Amino acid sequence: MNEDKIKGQWKQLSGKLKEKWGKLTDDDLKTAEGNSEYLAGKLQERYGIAKDEAEKQIKEFDKHL
């Protein structure tokens, strides 16, 4: 995931992230601020998925931006 790209467009992306992963809170997204590792951890926590799966989902999301 291109961290610079994500950080630069975070406000726009946070809405799309909430659409895809509705269990993420506004606080989760504010704290993440483009940090894909933190985001993957929150996906693991909220959805009960493995780290590899969370990272895979984030990469897939990034491809479709």
N, C-alpha and C positions, 0 to 999 in steps of 0.2 A: 504494500500500500504506500502510495506516495505521500509521506507525512506533510511535506510543505504544501502540496496541493490541497490536502484535506484541511489543514489548519487555516489556510487562506479562505476557504469556502465553507467554514464550519457552520455558520448560521443557516445557510441554505441546505446543507447536508443533514443537519440535525432533524429537520422536518421529514426528510426522506428516510432517515434511520428509524424514526418513530413509526412511520408507516410500515416499514418492513418488520421491525421488532417492537411491537406495541408494549411489551413488558418493561422496556427501558424507561426510566423516569427522566424528567427534565434535569434533575440533579445528576443522574448518571451521565447524561450527555454533556452537561456543563462541565463536570469534572473531567470527562474524557478529553474534551477540546482537541480532537484529532489524534489522540494517542491510541493507536490500534491495539496495543497490548492491554491497556486498561479496558477498552471496549470488548475485546475477546474475553477478558475475565468476567465482565458483567454479563455477557451472553451466556457464559458457562453457568454463572450463578442464577440468573433469571430463568434460563431454559433447561438447565440440568444436562448440558451437552459437554462433550469432551473438548479439551483445548484445541486439538487438531480440527475438529468439526467447526468450532467457533471461528478459527482462523480461515478455514475454507470458505465459510459463509461470508466473511468480511471481504475476502479476495473476490468472490463472485459478485458481491455488491459493488465493489470498486470497478470491476470490468464493465458494469452496465451504467456507469455514470456518464 
